[in-house]
Amino acid sequence: MGAFLRDMSILIIGGDKREAELFSYLRKTGAKVSMFGFEKYEYPNEIVAAENLMESIFSAQVIITPLTGIEADGVIYAPYSLEKISLNNLSVLRAFNWGTIVLAGHLDPALKELLISYGAKICETSKLDEISILNAVPTAEGAIQAAMEHTDITIYKSHSFVLGFGRCGRILALTLKALGAEVSVAARRPEVLAWVEAMNLIPVPLGHLAEKISTADIIFNTIPALIIDAEILYRIKSSTLIIDISSFPFGVDFNVAERLNIKAVILPGLPGKVAPKTAGKILAQVYPGLIKKMLKREGKKDGPGGN
């Protein structure tokens, strides 16, 4: 990690154990790193706590929020905080200095525009290949671990469905196959289904999912849209386990699942739960480079001919 971070003021707001790991990595660069929203963290002596959110934002050159993202209400994922933390607050927004770099997993579009209007320079990180591809491994491992904990069958010889074949879906499907599962993959695009078949998995057009889903023992959803709706839920076995590892707004009608007594587990932020050291190291590998790139971009804007 570069020496350019030395003495830079970095504030981490919210997050889980991976952000705590990121804190440790960034401190080794000589950066002045503090954390807000970690009052309940089990190792409080290992972090530097920021006591006042507005003052800390005002003095920060870089602000890092969790990879899980921030929705329209502005509330930040902060399981170790004693109270809710929100950026969608006038007092908090006024604390931002012009040019403050904000690294966030993703932001609700309206909140993003609001932060930009107060001078923040935004980088949404959850969909960056250098993060999402590496994070797909602990996510897949965590999803399979959860399946083992919540079912009374083995992955071996189970009929598992993976909905979506993106970065995480692909690694998850191939890992399940390696464990001996019969794996069906549901996707929308024909070229993706061709890749599924080429990898010796069972392709299922998403539009035909309802016709095939009755054979599923375990369903893993990676698509952040309502895919497992009432029609699907009425067709699956009552013993089927559903694991949703997608992001907001998620992909399951949980009310219908509960009414039908179908176990549906939602597991956001898996890397931070099952492999925080690895997940924190991934962020530490990528974030310094992103900060450097954003600083260079701002430098060009401020130079001759800049805006």
C-alpha positions as CSV (number, residue, x, y, z in Angstrom):
1,M,0.0,0.0,0.0
2,G,1.2,3.4,-1.0
3,A,3.0,6.0,1.2
4,F,0.6,8.6,-0.1
5,L,-1.9,7.5,2.6
6,R,0.5,8.6,5.4
7,D,-1.2,11.2,7.7
8,M,-4.4,11.1,5.5
9,S,-7.6,11.4,7.6
10,I,-9.8,8.4,7.0
11,L,-13.1,7.8,8.7
12,I,-14.9,4.4,8.6
13,I,-18.6,4.7,9.4
14,G,-20.4,1.5,10.4
15,G,-19.7,-2.0,9.0
16,D,-18.7,-5.3,10.5
17,K,-15.6,-7.3,11.2
18,R,-14.2,-6.8,7.7
19,E,-14.2,-3.0,8.2
20,A,-12.4,-3.7,11.5
21,E,-9.8,-5.6,9.5
22,L,-9.6,-2.8,7.0
23,F,-9.0,-0.4,9.8
24,S,-5.9,-2.4,10.9
25,Y,-4.5,-2.6,7.3
26,L,-5.0,1.2,6.7
27,R,-3.4,2.1,10.0
28,K,-0.2,0.3,8.9
29,T,0.1,2.8,6.1
30,G,0.4,5.7,8.5
31,A,-3.0,7.0,7.8
32,K,-5.0,8.6,10.6
33,V,-7.9,6.2,10.7
34,S,-10.9,6.3,13.0
35,M,-14.2,4.4,13.2
36,F,-17.7,5.4,14.1
37,G,-20.4,3.0,15.2
38,F,-18.4,0.3,16.8
39,E,-19.4,0.7,20.5
40,K,-20.4,-2.9,20.8
41,Y,-17.4,-4.3,19.0
42,E,-15.8,-7.2,21.0
43,Y,-12.3,-5.8,20.8
44,P,-12.7,-2.1,21.5
45,N,-9.0,-1.5,22.3
46,E,-8.0,-2.5,18.8
47,I,-9.8,0.5,17.2
48,V,-9.7,4.3,17.4
49,A,-13.2,5.4,18.0
50,A,-14.6,8.6,16.6
51,E,-16.9,10.1,19.2
52,N,-18.7,12.8,17.2
53,L,-20.0,11.9,13.8
54,M,-20.3,15.5,12.4
55,E,-16.9,16.6,13.6
56,S,-15.3,13.4,12.3
57,I,-16.9,13.8,8.8
58,F,-15.8,17.5,8.8
59,S,-12.2,16.5,9.4
60,A,-12.1,13.5,7.1
61,Q,-10.5,13.4,3.7
62,V,-11.8,10.0,3.0
63,I,-15.0,8.4,4.3
64,I,-15.6,4.6,4.0
65,T,-19.0,3.1,4.5
66,P,-19.9,-0.6,4.3
67,L,-19.9,-2.7,1.2
68,T,-23.5,-3.7,1.9
69,G,-24.6,-0.3,0.7
70,I,-26.9,2.5,1.8
71,E,-30.6,2.8,0.7
72,A,-32.9,5.8,0.4
73,D,-33.3,6.3,4.2
74,G,-29.6,6.8,4.5
75,V,-29.2,4.2,7.3
76,I,-25.8,2.6,7.4
77,Y,-25.3,-1.1,8.2
78,A,-23.7,-0.9,11.7
79,P,-24.3,-4.1,13.7
80,Y,-21.8,-2.9,16.4
81,S,-23.4,0.5,16.9
82,L,-25.6,1.4,19.9
83,E,-27.9,3.5,17.6
84,K,-28.9,3.9,14.0
85,I,-26.5,5.9,11.8
86,S,-27.9,7.8,8.9
87,L,-26.3,10.0,6.3
88,N,-29.6,11.3,5.1
89,N,-29.7,14.0,7.7
90,L,-29.2,17.8,7.2
91,S,-26.7,18.2,10.0
92,V,-24.7,15.3,8.8
93,L,-24.7,16.4,5.2
94,R,-23.6,19.9,6.1
95,A,-20.5,18.4,7.8
96,F,-19.1,17.2,4.4
97,N,-16.3,19.3,3.0
98,W,-16.1,19.9,-0.7
99,G,-14.0,17.2,-2.3
100,T,-14.4,14.6,0.5
101,I,-13.9,11.1,-1.0
102,V,-16.7,8.6,-0.1
103,L,-16.2,4.9,-0.8
104,A,-19.6,3.1,-0.5
105,G,-20.7,-0.3,-1.6
106,H,-23.6,1.3,-3.3
107,L,-25.9,4.3,-2.8
108,D,-29.6,5.0,-3.4
109,P,-29.5,7.3,-6.5
110,A,-31.3,10.1,-4.7
111,L,-29.0,9.9,-1.7
112,K,-26.0,9.8,-4.1
113,E,-27.1,13.0,-5.8
114,L,-27.7,14.6,-2.4
115,L,-24.2,13.8,-1.2
116,I,-22.7,15.1,-4.5
117,S,-24.6,18.3,-4.0
118,Y,-22.8,18.7,-0.7
119,G,-19.4,18.2,-2.4
120,A,-18.8,14.5,-1.8
121,K,-16.8,12.6,-4.5
122,I,-18.4,9.2,-4.7
123,C,-17.0,5.8,-5.7
124,E,-19.5,2.9,-5.5
125,T,-17.5,-0.3,-4.9
126,S,-19.7,-3.4,-4.5
127,K,-19.9,-4.1,-8.3
128,L,-16.2,-3.5,-9.0
129,D,-14.7,-6.7,-10.5
130,E,-11.6,-6.5,-8.3
131,I,-13.9,-6.7,-5.2
132,S,-16.9,-8.6,-6.3
133,I,-15.1,-11.5,-7.9
134,L,-12.8,-12.1,-4.9
135,N,-15.8,-11.6,-2.5
136,A,-17.7,-14.3,-4.4
137,V,-15.5,-17.0,-2.9
138,P,-16.3,-16.3,0.8
139,T,-19.9,-15.6,-0.2
140,A,-20.3,-19.0,-1.8
141,E,-18.6,-20.7,1.1
142,G,-20.9,-19.0,3.6
143,A,-24.0,-19.8,1.6
144,I,-23.0,-23.5,1.5
145,Q,-22.2,-23.5,5.2
146,A,-25.6,-22.0,5.9
147,A,-27.2,-24.7,3.8
148,M,-25.5,-27.4,5.8
149,E,-26.6,-25.8,9.0
150,H,-30.3,-25.5,8.0
151,T,-30.9,-28.8,6.3
152,D,-30.8,-32.4,7.3
153,I,-29.5,-33.6,4.0
154,T,-26.0,-33.5,2.5
155,I,-25.0,-31.2,-0.4
156,Y,-23.8,-34.4,-2.1
157,K,-26.6,-35.7,-4.3
158,S,-28.9,-32.8,-3.4
159,H,-30.7,-31.0,-6.2
160,S,-29.6,-27.5,-5.8
161,F,-30.9,-24.5,-7.8
162,V,-28.8,-21.4,-8.3
163,L,-30.7,-18.4,-9.5
164,G,-28.4,-16.0,-11.4
165,F,-25.0,-16.8,-13.0
166,G,-23.1,-13.7,-12.2
167,R,-19.8,-13.5,-10.4
168,C,-21.2,-15.1,-7.2
169,G,-23.7,-17.4,-8.9
170,R,-21.0,-18.9,-11.1
171,I,-18.6,-19.7,-8.2
172,L,-21.4,-21.0,-6.1
173,A,-22.8,-23.3,-8.8
174,L,-19.3,-24.8,-9.6
175,T,-18.6,-25.3,-5.9
176,L,-21.9,-27.1,-5.3
177,K,-21.1,-29.3,-8.3
178,A,-17.7,-30.1,-6.9
179,L,-19.3,-31.2,-3.7
180,G,-21.5,-33.7,-5.7
181,A,-24.7,-31.8,-6.0
182,E,-26.9,-31.9,-9.1
183,V,-27.0,-28.2,-10.0
184,S,-29.5,-26.3,-12.0
185,V,-28.8,-22.7,-12.9
186,A,-31.6,-20.3,-13.8
187,A,-30.8,-17.3,-15.9
188,R,-32.5,-15.1,-18.4
189,R,-30.0,-14.6,-21.3
190,P,-29.5,-17.4,-23.9
191,E,-25.7,-16.8,-24.0
192,V,-25.5,-17.2,-20.2
193,L,-27.5,-20.4,-20.4
194,A,-25.1,-21.7,-23.0
195,W,-22.2,-21.1,-20.6
196,V,-24.2,-23.0,-17.9
197,E,-24.5,-26.0,-20.3
198,A,-20.9,-25.8,-21.3
199,M,-19.9,-26.1,-17.7
200,N,-21.9,-29.3,-17.4
201,L,-24.6,-27.7,-15.3
202,I,-28.3,-27.8,-16.0
203,P,-29.6,-24.7,-17.7
204,V,-33.1,-23.4,-16.8
205,P,-34.5,-20.3,-18.6
206,L,-35.7,-18.0,-15.9
207,G,-39.1,-17.8,-17.5
208,H,-39.5,-21.5,-17.1
209,L,-38.4,-21.7,-13.5
210,A,-41.9,-22.4,-12.1
211,E,-42.0,-25.6,-14.3
212,K,-38.7,-27.0,-12.9
213,I,-38.5,-25.8,-9.3
214,S,-40.5,-28.6,-7.7
215,T,-37.4,-30.9,-7.8
216,A,-35.3,-28.4,-5.7
217,D,-33.9,-29.4,-2.3
218,I,-32.1,-26.2,-1.9
219,I,-32.5,-22.9,-3.7
220,F,-29.7,-20.2,-3.7
221,N,-30.8,-16.8,-5.0
222,T,-28.3,-14.3,-6.1
223,I,-30.7,-12.0,-8.1
224,P,-31.7,-8.7,-6.3
225,A,-35.3,-8.8,-7.6
226,L,-38.4,-10.6,-6.7
227,I,-37.8,-14.0,-8.4
228,I,-39.2,-16.4,-5.8
229,D,-42.7,-15.1,-5.7
230,A,-46.0,-16.7,-4.7
231,E,-46.2,-18.7,-7.9
232,I,-42.8,-20.3,-7.3
233,L,-43.3,-20.8,-3.6
234,Y,-46.6,-22.7,-4.2
235,R,-44.7,-25.1,-6.5
236,I,-41.7,-26.0,-4.3
237,K,-41.6,-28.7,-1.7
238,S,-42.3,-27.7,1.9
239,S,-39.0,-29.2,2.9
240,T,-37.1,-27.0,0.4
241,L,-34.6,-24.5,1.9
242,I,-34.2,-21.1,0.3
243,I,-31.0,-19.1,0.9
244,D,-31.1,-15.5,-0.4
245,I,-27.6,-14.0,-0.7
246,S,-28.6,-11.2,-3.0
247,S,-28.7,-7.5,-2.1
248,F,-31.7,-5.2,-1.5
249,P,-34.5,-5.5,-2.4
250,F,-33.7,-9.3,-2.3
251,G,-35.5,-12.0,-4.3
252,V,-38.0,-13.8,-2.1
253,D,-41.5,-13.1,-1.0
254,F,-40.7,-13.9,2.6
255,N,-44.3,-13.3,3.8
256,V,-45.7,-16.0,1.5
257,A,-42.8,-18.3,2.4
258,E,-43.6,-18.0,6.1
259,R,-47.3,-18.6,5.5
260,L,-46.4,-21.8,3.6
261,N,-43.9,-22.8,6.4
262,I,-41.0,-22.8,3.9
263,K,-37.7,-22.0,5.5
264,A,-36.2,-18.9,3.7
265,V,-33.0,-17.5,5.1
266,I,-31.7,-14.0,4.1
267,L,-27.9,-13.7,4.4
268,P,-26.6,-10.2,3.4
269,G,-22.9,-9.4,4.0
270,L,-21.7,-13.0,4.2
271,P,-18.0,-12.3,3.6
272,G,-18.0,-10.2,6.8
273,K,-19.6,-13.0,8.8
274,V,-17.7,-16.1,7.5
275,A,-14.3,-14.8,6.5
276,P,-13.8,-11.2,7.8
277,K,-10.0,-11.4,7.6
278,T,-10.1,-12.4,4.0
279,A,-12.9,-9.9,3.2
280,G,-11.0,-7.1,5.0
281,K,-7.8,-8.0,3.1
282,I,-9.7,-7.7,-0.2
283,L,-10.9,-4.2,0.7
284,A,-7.3,-3.3,1.8
285,Q,-5.9,-4.4,-1.5
286,V,-8.4,-2.4,-3.5
287,Y,-9.3,0.8,-1.6
288,P,-5.9,2.5,-1.5
289,G,-5.7,2.3,-5.3
290,L,-9.2,3.7,-5.6
291,I,-8.4,6.6,-3.3
292,K,-5.2,7.3,-5.3
293,K,-7.1,7.3,-8.6
294,M,-9.8,9.7,-7.2
295,L,-7.1,12.0,-5.8
296,K,-5.4,12.1,-9.3
297,R,-8.8,12.8,-10.9
298,E,-9.4,15.7,-8.6
299,G,-5.9,17.0,-9.2
300,K,-6.5,17.1,-12.9
301,K,-9.7,19.0,-12.4
302,D,-8.0,21.6,-10.2
303,G,-5.1,22.1,-12.7
304,P,-5.0,24.3,-15.8
305,G,-8.1,23.8,-17.9
306,G,-9.8,21.9,-15.1
307,N,-13.5,22.4,-14.1
